[in-house]
Amino acid sequence: MATTFVAGCLLARRGLAQPVGSLTQLGTIRLGKRTDDRVPMIKDFVPLASLDSLEFAGWDLFPENAYDAAVHAAVLEDRHLRPIQEELSALKPMQAVFYPEYVKRLHGTHVKSAPTKADMVEAVREDIRRVMREKGCSRAVAVWCGSTEIYVEPSDVHQSVESFEKGLRENHPAITSSMIYAWACLKEGVPYANGAPNLTFDFPAGHELARERGVAIAGKDFKTGQTLMKTLLAPGFKARMLGLNGWFSTNILGNRDGEVLDDPENFKSKEVSKLGVLEHILQPEVYPDLYGKVYHKVRINYYPPRGDEKEGWDNIDIFGWLGYPMQIKVDFLCRDSILAAPLVLDLALLLDLAQRAGLRGVQEWLSFYFKSPMTAPGLYPEHDLFIQLMKLKNTLRWMQGEDLITHLGREYYD
Ligand SMILES: NC(=O)c1ccc[n+]([C@@H]2O[C@H](COP(=O)([O-])OP(=O)(O)OC[C@H]3O[C@@H](n4cnc5c(N)ncnc54)[C@H](O)[C@@H]3O)[C@@H](O)[C@H]2O)c1
């Protein structure tokens, strides 16, 4: 996904391909009344960094440069990689912070070593400062495109900045590699989006440090394939008061992500992230007759022949008038990294904007991009894609001093 994202940005800024799927690059925003006829492009409405001004850097436990990694991932065709081969080849990953116990299927050698996790945080901070100096950057944003780690529940060590920093010094086992990167970024004032279901900083200590350092954060787990479909369909069933008995979702995929998720402990993180969606959208406690007995199952199967070209298959058992059952089948023959790349771009640009606008801590208005949106403590996440989009656009309107649009004028709808 990371190399697909970088390659897409390089191609788009040379005018060699379109950044399809990116709201910041292709989306518009209505301002004022419908009769005002003011519908600028989002990128002209808010002061986003331009594609031309971006520099890229990253870490990986495999030393391959971005060109070799992209060839290996086999997502993009030669006609797209060839024109940018030189730029991609020059992009070499920095050594990773990688404790293998959190991602058991990967065995890389391009890794840092340091006596404690606190030293690892310092090493990542130094990487950030150095790379920004070398590339002449004035600001940075981090987007986690690394593997899914094993499922970790927040525990005592995650409760305060103090306990977490003690845990770092004592190599606490509940502090994973992704938490170390996130901590380093927060300390450096670098806004951070988490594209994986990893816990990363979604616990009191992480929220506290983000607020303390004045850093914008967002997560977790990009909403791209099957879950995107789910959050398109489920609000529709609820809007029409159609009932649901069960939703069986299965996937086959053969990329490295699929290989990592083949381990049950890593799959557990993904499963939790994918399962939460329906419950929040359908509100079984409010509609027990319609959604009180939903059987929801999600499976991911590693199947190497498919590579990045994932197949997400859904069987949905709904019921209508007088309880008569019906079925819907969705077979999404998608491309994992092609769906994810525009989200990486949007989040980098929007988080950078949020940071400059003085927004701090969890950015719920970016829930649009996530399967398992982070919220302020005590709030439940919003999963409905259309409510999420309205919130995102209204936040942009609010930033620029425009009236909010709720679509509640004469064209009232619920
Ligand atoms: N549509 C999508 O592609 C999609 C959607 C939602 C979430 N995600 C999540 O995004 C993540 C990346 O997906 P992908 O398809 O690009 O996977 P990938 O396996 O192609 O790439 C992940 C990379 O991260 C590296 N890595 C793992 N741990 C690391 C560490 N500690 N430090 C540095 N590098 C590390 C791996 O070596 C690998 O090169 C996964 O967690 C995946 O579940 C992807």
The ligand as an SDF file (V2000), in Angstrom:
LIG
                    3D

 44 48  0  0  0  0  0  0  0  0999 V2000
   -6.9580   -1.9650    1.5540 N   0  0  0  0  0  0  0  0  0  0  0  0
   -5.8580   -2.0860    2.2720 C   0  0  0  0  0  0  0  0  0  0  0  0
   -4.7880   -2.2910    1.7370 O   0  0  0  0  0  0  0  0  0  0  0  0
   -5.9550   -1.9420    3.7610 C   0  0  0  0  0  0  0  0  0  0  0  0
   -7.1630   -1.5490    4.3260 C   0  0  0  0  0  0  0  0  0  0  0  0
   -7.2440   -1.3860    5.7090 C   0  0  0  0  0  0  0  0  0  0  0  0
   -6.1270   -1.6170    6.4830 C   0  0  0  0  0  0  0  0  0  0  0  0
   -4.9640   -2.0390    5.9230 N   0  0  0  0  0  0  0  0  0  0  0  0
   -3.8470   -2.3090    6.8150 C   0  0  0  0  0  0  0  0  0  0  0  0
   -2.7250   -1.5390    6.4250 O   0  0  0  0  0  0  0  0  0  0  0  0
   -1.5520   -2.2560    6.7710 C   0  0  0  0  0  0  0  0  0  0  0  0
   -0.6500   -2.3590    5.5620 C   0  0  0  0  0  0  0  0  0  0  0  0
   -1.2700   -3.1350    4.5390 O   0  0  0  0  0  0  0  0  0  0  0  0
   -0.4610   -3.5260    3.2380 P   0  0  0  0  0  0  0  0  0  0  0  0
   -1.3790   -4.2390    2.3320 O   0  0  0  0  0  0  0  0  0  0  0  0
    0.3020   -2.3700    2.7410 O   0  0  0  0  0  0  0  0  0  0  0  0
    0.5580   -4.6020    3.8560 O   0  0  0  0  0  0  0  0  0  0  0  0
    2.0170   -5.0020    3.3470 P   0  0  0  0  0  0  0  0  0  0  0  0
    2.3190   -6.2780    4.0610 O   0  0  0  0  0  0  0  0  0  0  0  0
    2.1160   -4.9470    1.8730 O   0  0  0  0  0  0  0  0  0  0  0  0
    2.9360   -3.8310    3.8930 O   0  0  0  0  0  0  0  0  0  0  0  0
    3.2040   -3.6550    5.2400 C   0  0  0  0  0  0  0  0  0  0  0  0
    4.6890   -3.3710    5.3740 C   0  0  0  0  0  0  0  0  0  0  0  0
    4.9530   -3.0310    6.7270 O   0  0  0  0  0  0  0  0  0  0  0  0
    6.1940   -3.5600    7.0740 C   0  0  0  0  0  0  0  0  0  0  0  0
    6.2610   -3.5930    8.5250 N   0  0  0  0  0  0  0  0  0  0  0  0
    5.6560   -4.4210    9.3980 C   0  0  0  0  0  0  0  0  0  0  0  0
    5.9720   -4.1070   10.6570 N   0  0  0  0  0  0  0  0  0  0  0  0
    6.7960   -3.0290   10.5780 C   0  0  0  0  0  0  0  0  0  0  0  0
    7.4620   -2.2440   11.5410 C   0  0  0  0  0  0  0  0  0  0  0  0
    7.3280   -2.5030   12.8440 N   0  0  0  0  0  0  0  0  0  0  0  0
    8.2260   -1.2200   11.1310 N   0  0  0  0  0  0  0  0  0  0  0  0
    8.3410   -0.9300    9.7870 C   0  0  0  0  0  0  0  0  0  0  0  0
    7.7550   -1.6560    8.8370 N   0  0  0  0  0  0  0  0  0  0  0  0
    6.9740   -2.6820    9.2350 C   0  0  0  0  0  0  0  0  0  0  0  0
    6.2340   -4.9090    6.3720 C   0  0  0  0  0  0  0  0  0  0  0  0
    7.5570   -5.3830    6.2310 O   0  0  0  0  0  0  0  0  0  0  0  0
    5.5870   -4.5620    5.0430 C   0  0  0  0  0  0  0  0  0  0  0  0
    6.5370   -4.1840    4.0710 O   0  0  0  0  0  0  0  0  0  0  0  0
   -2.0050   -3.5960    7.3240 C   0  0  0  0  0  0  0  0  0  0  0  0
   -2.0760   -3.5070    8.7200 O   0  0  0  0  0  0  0  0  0  0  0  0
   -3.3840   -3.7310    6.7600 C   0  0  0  0  0  0  0  0  0  0  0  0
   -4.1930   -4.5930    7.5220 O   0  0  0  0  0  0  0  0  0  0  0  0
   -4.8520   -2.1820    4.5730 C   0  0  0  0  0  0  0  0  0  0  0  0
  1  2  1  0
  2  3  2  0
  2  4  1  0
  4  5  1  0
  4 44  2  0
  5  6  2  0
  6  7  1  0
  7  8  2  0
  8  9  1  0
  8 44  1  0
  9 10  1  0
  9 42  1  0
 10 11  1  0
 11 12  1  0
 11 40  1  0
 12 13  1  0
 13 14  1  0
 14 15  2  0
 14 16  1  0
 14 17  1  0
 17 18  1  0
 18 19  2  0
 18 20  1  0
 18 21  1  0
 21 22  1  0
 22 23  1  0
 23 24  1  0
 23 38  1  0
 24 25  1  0
 25 26  1  0
 25 36  1  0
 26 27  1  0
 26 35  1  0
 27 28  2  0
 28 29  1  0
 29 30  1  0
 29 35  2  0
 30 31  1  0
 30 32  2  0
 32 33  1  0
 33 34  2  0
 34 35  1  0
 36 37  1  0
 36 38  1  0
 38 39  1  0
 40 41  1  0
 40 42  1  0
 42 43  1  0
M  CHG  2   8   1  16  -1
M  END
$$$$
